[in-house]
Amino acid sequence: MKVTQSAALNSELMAEAKEFGMKLSRFRIARGIKQAEAALRAGLSRNTAYRMESGDPGVAFGQILRYVNAIAPGITLLQIMSESDPALAALSYRERTKRVRDLSQSEIEELDF
């Protein structure tokens, strides 16, 4: 009988796998690399990259390491988990909502129809 990794893990470990997948996805996006391109560089299928970024615990550890190395050679898993990469800081800054200022009286009059 085939046993899937997700069925064999408890809910806390599954949550950690999902969190790692999310951080891996954000890291790739922060570096400006498409998922298919990263998978190709790592010698993986796009489906495997998708499973990795979805937090599938059945993906082999070596495949994860190759994928990370394809995105940013020399980066460690610890740096991804701690989100200490400068590209992630830049992505967070871009995602932050901008404060909207109130319209001036002249701008309000221009909009009045």
C-alpha positions, 0 to 999 in steps of 0.5 A: 500500500502506498503511503503519502508523506502528507498522510504520515506527518502530523499537522505541525510538521505539515504546517512547517512544510507549507511555511517553507514552501511559501518562503521558497516561493517568495524568495524566487519571486523576490529574485525575479525568476519564473518558476519554470525557469528555476525548475529548468535550471535545477533540472526539475519539472515545473510540476516538481517546483510547484509541489515544492513551493506548495509545501509537499513533503514528498519532494526529495531534499536533494531536489530542494537544494538544487532548486535553491541553488538554481535561484541563488547560488550560495544561499543557504536554507537557513537564510531563506527561512530567516528571510535575511536575503536583501531581495526579500526585504526589497519585496516586502518594501514593494508589497507594503501599502502606500499611504494615501494623502487627502486631496487638496481643495483645488483637486476636489474642485477639479473632480466636481462634475 
